[in-house]
């Protein structure tokens, strides 16, 4: 339904632009004879050209939406599932708390710490952040495509008077991203509510009414996650640069082992991801805008004050976007099973303390850097990860070169519209 409404608004806006353009070609009393005949013929040609342009533009916009969708497929499915589980856990807590209130008076201990609730909330926040990060990582690509279609891209100018259309495009992308995010979370809530409606149909109406509050609890977690997402993005930036330094310093070792039958079988998705980062380790990391696309703030998901952020390109957002795109590509190749589990754990660790550790290698002297299996949710160190370890000195040298090549933040000049104020006509 929301997608249909967005489509209707887009079509209405295109029709509005065409109507304004046609308004300048209305008949005038001064048109007479041959001049009027020539103008009428020209108008017929122009009308057909406008019609063809409208059809072409709509087709290109639909194609753009379709080309973006696959990048969100896994992140969207993960967030729907995480929302459903969080909804169920919160509902369980509400029901148990209500049952306790009916039996106990003063000194009652709230049953909010239901088994799995904290874990469900942490998992939801992680999946929420990943979904938002995918949207931020696709901004540059979206801007390039829109520039091809409309002539306007997400490229802010140093001249603030020329940034009006860029700002409108950034706001449009932010609004569409927010709408899709809300729709995804609500889909998870609906799935959770369907299950709970069946499970609680025998309960009293008063207790069932509590379930209506659960959606608000889930949405409050989403709003809190957005307010704290920049801390997680900073952690990802630092951890990704460290991981990129490790993969770059051990690139040949990683690729040779992962492409062997043993490495491919034992490391699964982690080997795939490390190899992907090793290939990307030679590329330069560009600065990038944050999740607000250069607007300097991010709209809340379900309500509240906008979340402030840098309006400039930063060397923090650049690595996060690079990591997100690489992770998304690998995630699309591992949609289920142990491979999916390992990637989920890796993504959680990257938003916290990272996945690298320093220690001894079982067959060599000295200190080495390698991925810690315990940080991927494994009970053992996984000796295969030590096989592809990088010597500490080599890692430090490579990381030093990597960080020295990071560009400085690019300051964004604020935009304004000079007087007189545009009346919207």
N, C-alpha and C positions, 0 to 999 in steps of 0.2 A: 504493500500500500504506500509506504513512504517513497519507494523508488518511483512509483507511478506518479505521485505528487510532484516529485522533483522533475520528472520528465514533462509533466504538464506545465510546470513553471518555466522550464527551459523553452518549450515550444511557444508559450505565451510571450516570453521575452523576445524571441526571434521575430514573432509576428508584430510585436510592438515596434521593433527597430525598422521592419519593412514598412509599417504604416507611417512612421515618421518620415522615412525616406520618400515615400510616395506623395506625402503631403506637399512636398516642394514642387510637384509636377501637376498640380491641379489646374483646370482650365482658367484662362484669364479672358476678360472681355476684349482685350486688345488683340487677341489672336484672330486673324482674319485670313481668308483666302489661302494662297499657296503656303504661307508660313504655317497656318494652322494644320494644313494637310501634311506638311513635312513633319511637324511636331507630333502629330497623331501617329504617323508611321514609326517615328523614333520611340515614342512611348510604348508601342506594342512590342518592339524589340527589347526595350529596357525591362518591360514587365516580365517577359519570358526569361531574361537573364537573371532577374531578381528571384524568380521562381526556381530556376535551376540552381542558383547560389544557395537558396534556403535548403533545398533538397540535399545538396552536396554537404553543407555545413552540418545538418542534422545527422547525416550518415557518418561523417567524420567524428562527431562528438560521441555517437553511439559506439563507434569502433574504438575510440579512446577508452571509454568506460569498460568495454569488453577486454581490452588488452591489459588493464590494470587489475581486473578481478582475480586472475590466477595467483598473483602475488599475495593476495589476502586469503586464499582458500584455506590453507592450513592454520594461519593465525586466527581466522574467524571460527573455524571448527573448534579449535582449542579453547577460545574464549567462551563460546556457547556452552561447551561441556563444563568448563570451570564455573560459569555462572549458574548452571543447573545444580551442580554439587553444592555450591555456596548457598543457594536458595534452600536446598533440602536441609542442610546443616543448621541454618538459621531458623527454619521452620521447626525442626526437631527441638532446638533450644527453647523456642517460644512455647511450644506445647508442654515440654517438661517443666518449664518454669511456672506455667499456669497450673499444672497439676500439683506442684509443690505449694503454690499459694493457697490452694483449696484445703490443704491439710495443716500447714504450719502458719504460725503468727509471727511474733517478734523473734528476731534472731535467725530468720530464714536465710539460708545461703542460696543465692541465685544459681540456677543451673544453666548459666550462660556458657560455661566451659565444657560444652558437650564434646564428646570424643570426635576429633577430626575437624572441629570448627576452625581452630587457629590454622591448621594446615590448609584447609579449603580456602581460607581468606588469603593466605600467602600465595597459594597457587593461582588464585584469581588475579591478584595484583601483578604477578609475573606475566600471566597471559594478557592482561590488560595493557601492560607496558609494551609488550612485544607487538601487539596490534597497533598501538599508537606509533611506535617506532617505525613500523613498516610504512605507515602513512607519511611520516616525516622523510624517510629515505627515498620515497618516490616523488617528492616535490620537484626536484630538478628535472626528472624525466617528464613529469606532467607539464611543467612549464615549457619545456622544449616542444612538446607536442602541441600545446595550446598556441605557442608562437607560430607554429607552422599553419595552424588552422585560422587563427584570428589576427595574427600580427602582433599580439601582446603576449609576453612571457613573464615568468617570475624573475625578472632581472631589474633590480632597483637601480635607479640612476643617481648620480651625485647631484644632479639638478632636481631639487625637490618639487618643482612645478610640473615635472613630467611623470611623476609617480602615481598619479591618480588612478589610471587604468590598471597599473601593476597592483596597487592596493586592492582594487575591486576583485582582481583575479585571485589574489591571495585570500581575501575574505571568502570568495566562492569556494575555493578548495578547502578552506578550514571548515566552512559550513557543511559541505558534502561529507567530509571526513567525520565530523561530529555526528551527523545524521546517521551514517552507516554504523558508527560505534554504538550509538543509542539503540539502533535497530538490532544489532547483534546481541547486546546485553538483554534486551527485552525478549528476544527469541529464547535465550537460555532460561529466563524467568518463566516464560510460558511452558517450556518443557518441564521445569521443576514443578510448576503449579498443577499441571495435568497429572503427574505422578502422585502428588500429595492430595489432590482432590479425591482420587480413588482410595487412598489409604485412610483418609479422615472422614469419609462419607457417613460413618456410624457415630461420629462425635457430635457433641452439643454444638448448636449454632454459635454460641458465644465463643467457644474455643476455636471453631473454624474461622470466625471473623478475625482472629489474630493473624491468620495467614496473609491477610491483606497488608499487614505492616511489614511483612518480610521483604517485599519488593523495595520498600523504602530503605531497609537496612542494607540491602545489596547495592542500591544506588548510592548510598552514603559512602560505602567502601570504594566505589568507583570514583566519586568526587575526591576522596582523600588520596587515592592513588594518583590522580592527575596533579594534585598539589605537591606531591613528593616525587614525581617522575624525574625531575631534573637531577635529583641526587642519584637516582639509579642510572641515569644517562651519563653522569660524570664518572661513576664507577665503571660502567661499560667502556667508556673511552680510555681510561687508564689501563684497565685489564686487557682490552683489545690490543693496545699498543705493545704491552708486554708480551702477549701471545703472538703478535705479528713479529716481534723481535725474535722470539724463540723459533717460530716456524721459518723465518728467514735465515737464521743462523744454522738451522739443521734441515734446510730444504731438500737437499739431495738424499739425505738419510731417510727423511719422512717419506718422500715419494717412492724411493726404491723399495722400502719396506711395505708401504701400503699397497703398492701395485703387485707385490708378491702374493702367492696364494695364502700364506700364513697370515700376513698382515691384513689382507682383505677379509679373511674369515674371522679373525680375532678382534679387530678394532672396529669393525662395522661402521656406523655413522661417524664415530669420532675420528677414525682414520680418514674418512671422506672429507670431513670438515678441516682437519689439520692440513691435508693436502691442498684443499681449496685456498686456505689462508697462505700456505707456502707459495703457491703460484702468485697470489696477489701481493706478496711481501715486497716484490720488486717495484710495485706501482706507487706513485706518490699519492698521499692522502690530502685531499683538498679541504679547505674550510667550507662550511655549509651553514645554512640557516637552521634554527631549531624547529620545533614542532609547530610554531606559529607562523612559519614561512616569511619571517621578516617583519611581521606586524608588531612585535614587541609584547604580545600577550596571547594567551590561549583561552578560548571560551570554555567555561565549565561544562561538564558533560550533562548534568541534570539540573544545575542551578547554582547560584552563588556568584562571588566576585571572580572576574577574570584572573588567571594566573600570569604573573609577569615573567618575562624572560628577555634575553638580549635581542635587540632588533637587528643586530649585526651578524654577519657570518662569524662563526667561532671555530677554533681548532679543537674544541670538545665535540661539537655536533658532527664535524666531518668524520672522525673515526667511528662514531656511533652509527652513522648512516652506512658507512662502508661495512662494518660488522653485520648490521642488520640485513643488508642485501646478500652478503655471503651466506649468512646463517639461513636466510629464507630459501635460497637456492638449494642448499643441502637438505633443509627440512622438507622441501617438495619431493625429494628423492627417498625420504624415509618417513612414510606416513603411518607406520604402525610397528608394534612389537618392541623388541629390545632397542633397536636403532632409534625409535622415537623417544623411548625412555631416557636413553643416554643424552640425546640432544636437549631434552627438557631440563635435565640436571645441569648440563653445561650452561644453558641459558640462565638458569637460576644463579649459578656460581658467578657468571660474568657480571651480573648486576649486583653482586655482593663483594666477595674477596678474591675472585678470580679462580683459575684452575691450575696455575703453575706452582711448583714447589722446587726447592733446592735440596740436593742430597747426594749420597754416594751412588755410584753405578756398580752393579754386582760384579762386573768383569774388568773394571778400570779404576785407576787412581784419580784423585782429585774430586772437585765438586761439579755437579751437573744440574742442568735445569730440564725439567720434564713435566708432563701433565700428571697430576695426582689422581689416581683412580678413585680414591676415597671421596674426592670432590665431585665425582660423577655419579655418586650413589652406589659405588661398588664396595664390597666388604674387604677387598684385597688391593694391594698396590698395582696389580696387573703388570707383570714383568715386561710385557710387550711395549708398554709405554716408556720403560727405561731403555729399551733397545734403541729408541729414536730420541734419546736425550741429547742435549746440546751442551758442550763444555761451558762452564760458567763464564770464563773469560771471553770466549767467542760470542756468547749471548750478550754480554755487557757491551762489547765493542759494536755489535750490530745494532743494538737498541740505542746506543749513543748516536750513531749515524742516522738512525731512523728519526729520532726526536729532533735532531738538529735541522732536519729538512722540513719539519712542520711549519707551515706558513703562519704568520701573525694574524690575529683577528682583523677582519675588515670592517671598519666602522660604517654603519648605515646612517645616511642623512635622513632625517625625518621629512615626510612629505606634507605638503599643504596645498590647498586650492586657493589661488589669489582671488580677491573680490572682483566683480560682484559674485555673490553666492549663487551657485547653480540651482535653479528652481525645480529641476527634475523633468522639465519638458523637452 
